[in-house]
Amino acid sequence: MKTYIGIDLGGTNVRVAKVTADGQILNILKSPSYAQDGPKKVMANLIAQIHAVEGWQDCAGIGIGVPGPVDTRNGQMLMSTNLPGFTGYPMAKEIEAEFGLPTFVDNDANVAGLAEALVGAGKGAPVIYYLTHSTGVGGALVVDGKVVSGKNGHAGETGNIIIDRSRKKYNHLNAGAVENEASGTALIRIGREKLDPNISSAKEVFDLAKAGNPIALEIVDTMAYDFAAMCSAIAHTVDPWMFVIGGGVTKSKELYFDKMVEYFQSMVHVGMRSIEFKIAMLDEPGLIGAAMLPISHGK
């Protein structure tokens, strides 16, 4: 069976793994990413980490997941807030020149979605929409085993979708953007406003809802409705076979997930109510998905 190198490159750490074509991680190396020291040091460290992977010469390709939008055709980041100096940097070309292996780069949420589509909860579905429901709200559209990145690398991203334009504007996102209304961060803000100014996690809001607090129950119900509204907007454009949802908020799925699906079904055409909703199943979707990038390009 073919093996691949999957890389999760972040602003703090970099992890490099050797992964089989069916998603089994054979080994992982971890190091600081040295992001604040600039591309030269980051790349030198990354190259050293790949060289340290036993049997890298036997791999069929290399995939890299990075934070932020990516020009997937040229293998370079379009915006690099967490990796200063990497905007427009020829990351894929440099790695490919060093190792002689086809190398691909994509956004970290996209590669996680690719992993779930190919070897996770969405395996076998022609079109899946992967959503991260966590600190923020993000997404990835995977069609026939390939991530749709779009012209500017922003395809699939969902956080700025407007679910209610009458709501307050909080930051650079649109007023009523789903990330500002239904994310874990939003639950904390709303919990502080309506429940307790000392709330510090979404889990506290869910715990209060589980205990029967009526205000907390209303907050969670509204979140479920807002998330469903976003899914409805996506579905009327994409009509996926399945939504696969991961992220920290799903740890409390028993308090909202079924309700969210019910709301969704009430918002879409009758013929679309068969769209499935599944919880993401992989423990390391970022690493596995990065390794899947060469597979998605036929390598």
N, C-alpha and C positions, 0 to 999 in steps of 0.2 A: 504494500500500500504506500502511496506517495506521502511524503511529509513536507511540511512548510514551516517557515519562521513567521511567527506572529509577534508584533511589537505594540505595546501600549505605552505611548510616549506622552507624559503629562508634564505639568509645570513643576512637580515635586520629584516624582520618581519615573523611572523607565523600567518596564518589565519585558523580557524577551523570552519567548517560549518556542519549543519545537512541538508541532501539533500534527496529528495524522489527518488524513483527508476526511475521516468520519468524526473529527472533533475531539479526539483523545489527546490530552496534554501529556507529553512524555517528560518534559522537564521545564523548569522556569528559573531564570536568573533575574535578580532585582538589583537596581542601583539607583542612587540619586540621579536625576536627569541633568542637573547643573544648568537649568533653564536660564537663570539670571546671568550666567557667564557668557552667553552668546552662542551662536551657531557652531563656531569652530570647536569649542570644547564639548558641546552637546553631541556633535557628530562623531568626534574622536572617541568619546565614551561609548556611544551607541555601536560604532564599528567594533570596538574592543569587546563589547558584550556579545555581539553576534559571533565573533571569532571564538568566543569561549563556549559556545553551544556545541556539545559533542555531536559530531556527524553533520554539521551544517552543510558540508559539501554534498551530502546526499539529498538535500531538500530541493523541491521543484520551484520554489519561489518565495518571496518575502512580501509581507503586508504590514503596513504601519497605520495604526489608529492615532489620530491627533485631535486635540480640542479646537473646534472652530471650523469654518467652511474651507473647503479644499477644491482647487482646480484639479480634478481627478485625471484629466487628459495629460497634464504636464507633471503631475505628482508633486504639487507644491501648495502651501497654505495661502489662502486669500486674506486671512486675518489671523494674527498670532498673538493675542493678548497675553496668554499664559506662556508663550514661548517667544520672548522678544527677539526680533531680528529674523524671524523665519518667514515673514510675509514675502512671497515670491522666491523663496530659497529653493534651489533644485534638489530637494531631499531625495526623491526617488532616483534621480540620475546618479547622484553621488554614491548611494548604496549599491546600485546596480553595477556601476563601474568598479567598485571595490570587490564585489563578490561574484560577478558574472551571472547573477540570478535575476529573473524578471521581478521588478519591485513596484508596488502600488501603494498609494496613500489615500486615506479617506478619513472623514470625520468619525470620532469615537462612537457617537450614537448610531451612525450608519453601519459601522462594522458590527456593533452589538446586534442590530436588526438583521444583518446578513447572517450572523451565527444562528439566531433563532429561526430564521427562514430555512436555512440549509440543514441544520442538525438539531434544532431545538423544537419548541412548541409549534412552530409553523411548518415543519418539515412536510413536504409533499404538496403544499398549497401553492398554486401558481402566482398568486398576488397576496402578499401580506403587508399590513401596515403595523410597524413596531412603534410603540409609544413608551416613553420613559415618564413615569409619574413619580416624581421625587422632589428634590429641592426646586427644580424647575419642571417644565413640561417640554419634551422634545420628541422627535420622531424620525422614522426612516421608512421610505417606500421601497419595497423589494419586489421586483417583477421578474419572474422566471429565473430566479437565482442571481439577479444583478441589482445592485442599489441604483436607484434613479437619483442622480446628484443635481441635475439641472445646470443651467448656464452659469450661475454664480455660486454653485455649491450649497445653495440653501434649500433645495428641494427636500420635501419631507418634514422640514422643521415646522412645528405647530404652535409654539408658545405665543406668537403674536396674533393668532387667529382671534377675531373679536366675537365674543359670545353674548355681550350686552353693552352696546355703545353708551348707555346712559350712566354707566358706573364711572367712578373716579379714576383719573389718570395718576399713576404713581411714579413711573420712571420713563425710560426711553421707549417702552412698549406702548401699544395703542391703549386708549381708555377701554376697559372691558376686555383686555387681552386675557386669554384663558390662563396663562402662566401667573398672572397677577390675581386670579380669582380662584383657581382650583389646584394650585401646586402645594407642596408641603410648606413652602415659605408663606404662601397666602393663608393657609390654615393657621399658622402661628400669628400672623398679623390680625386676622379676623378674631381669633381666640383671645388675643390681648384686648381687642376693642370691645368684645361682647361678653367675655367670661372672666378673665383675670389678667391684669397687666403684667404679671410675672410668668406667664406661660412662655416656655422656651423651646417646645418641640410640638410637632404635629401629633405625636403619640399621646401627649397630654390631652389634646382635644378629643382624640379617639377614645381614650380611657374614660373621659367624662361622658361621652356618648354611650359607651358600653354600660356605664353605671346608671344610665337613664336620664341624665341631665337634659332637659328639654331644649335649652339653647344650643348645647353641643350637638344634639340630634339634628336640629335645624341647620346648623353650620355644615355638618357632614352631608345632609340631604341636598343642600344647595350645591355643595361641591360636586356631588354625584350628577346632579342635573347639568351643571356647567360643563363637566367633562364629557357627558353624553352629547351636549350640544356641539362641542368641538368634533367629536366622532361622527356626528351626523353630517356636519359640513364636509368632512373628509370623505365620508362614504358616498355622498351625492356627487362627488367629483371622481373618485377612484373606484368605488364599488369593490372593495377587496374581498377575497374569500374569508379573510380572518384579520382581526386585530389581536396582536400579541402585546401584552402590557407588563412592563417590569418597573422596578424602582421601589424605593423605600415605602411609599404610601401604600403599595399593594400588600404590605405586611398586615394591614388592617382590613383586608379585602372582605372579610365576613361582615363588616359593618356597612359596606356601601356597594360592593361590586355588582351583586344581583340587581339592586335598585338602579344602578347606573345603566345596566343593560336594558332594563324595562323602560327607562326614560328614552334611551336610544331608539328602541323599537317603536315608541310612540311618535318619534320625530321623523322617521323615514318612510318611504313608500312601502306598501305591504309586501311587495316582491323582494325587498331588501332585508326583511327581518330574519332571513336565514344566515346572515353574516355572523360568524362565530366570534366569540371573545374568549381568549385564553390568557392565563398568567404565564409569563416567561419562565423557563425551566432551567436555564443554564447558570452555573455558578460563576463562570468566567467568560461571559459573552464578548467582552472587549478583546481579550487575547485570542480566543477562538475565531472571532469574526475577522480580526486582522489577518490571521492565517488563511482564512477563506477568500480573501481578496484575490490572490492569484487564481484560485479555482473559478471564481466568478468571471475571470477573464480568459478562461479556457486553458490554463496552465496545469 
